[in-house]
């Protein structure tokens, strides 16, 4: 079934509000990210603990190396046979590799589940948003979030969280091993180590802000690009390609500047952590070297620093800073993940009109049904009531025109009848059953919707005519094309029914699109109700007359409800109703 058209959002306004406008605080960002991770947090922590344990297994490995090298250099006997020492080293190395791989597998599987769950929520929310709600987020921005930016959460779970746990466990344990061997080396590590997270946290504040601005700019450009693709034919006709290209170039340049700002911060953070880590390791190496050469006699707890102890300190010092370096390198991953989480929270928490459906029930088909509205009211989110206390009864097979000024609520009334919107108050009955979530899907299977901008898929004319599930061939196709006066459209196409058209109907004119939509509705089986939203709007008089004739032919044996400004079309209906002040007022009926 074709989706009704809704007014497009402003061309360059972000389809999803920037994160700093909806939450803007670190606490809100953390809460949004925690909600996204949800039930996979324990698994992610188990994986991080295993990776931290694997990092600590370097201590016995380094001790075996230091003891062995010291004995060889000093000409002493090895404490254990060489084969045993090598075997122990290889056993610890294998254990370390296995534990680390196990932990990484756990966090990667958890990250996959988080991304799948968030994507499912976004897709489900998008499917539930009513196509009649003009304030709904832009589908292009939602697609960019679900397809691309959701992946930004994976580095946070697979790199940042394990690095955060390591930085809280590994350096303190290594410091506790180094400090009894050399208090001077311990002091160097104690002074140099904390400087890295301090500076990284300061840089991270800027990284979060830059990432949020970058994501908002990308969402803006995505919506802008989709709008221009939709209006490509009009842009060409109005010779506006130059202006559109310039505006798109400006949007792309803004994205480039935002991206470069994020990269500059990332490079700055890397430079800071590498500087302090290198200085710390160098100072430890200088102290140990002076101690082993006998140039200094302080820094230990009594006895001079031996070769085995000195080698152990030298091998542990880089690994003292490695978790800090990993944490600093992954710090911007948290900023990216929080920006995505806030964007998703803003989108999922947005108030919007929802489509009815996803029920297990069905509305039995038995010819043209009766439709009844009792005291129905409706208002879009945070807006004034559009319809207020509407009562309407449509007999089976009636032809009804809904008229009224733009914005009066004609399209909204059709959306309520189709189940694209749920009433805020009142009751809608279709085919003798309440129209609710249980019956809406089955009810819509009986409706042919013809909107101002008929929906097409990127494919052949044959595939688009079969969109309602009919087989576009034989006498049924000929009859449908005749009803819609669309045989000429197919005949004029370069490859007939095999001619490809674009998702927005690119390749056919507006009038041809309306006629193809009529043919699709006539071809579809079991469509007892035809809802047409401004079917002749923006058409010339000749094409409008053709479309009107097709509608009247299509209405034979069906219930036809048309929202229109076209007086000629309205005059051909059995019943004419006008929406005035949110209510329905009967006007003159046609003869």
Beta strands, then each sheet from edge to edge (+ up, - down):
strand 1: 371-379
strand 2: 385-394
strand 3: 399-403
strand 4: 425-430
strand 5: 433-434
strand 6: 447-450
strand 7: 459-460
strand 8: 500-501
strand 9: 529-533
strand 10: 559-563
strand 11: 575-580
strand 12: 583-586
sheet 1: 2+ 1- 4+ 5-
sheet 2: 6+ 9+ 10+ 3+ 11+ 12-
sheet 3: 7+ 8-
end
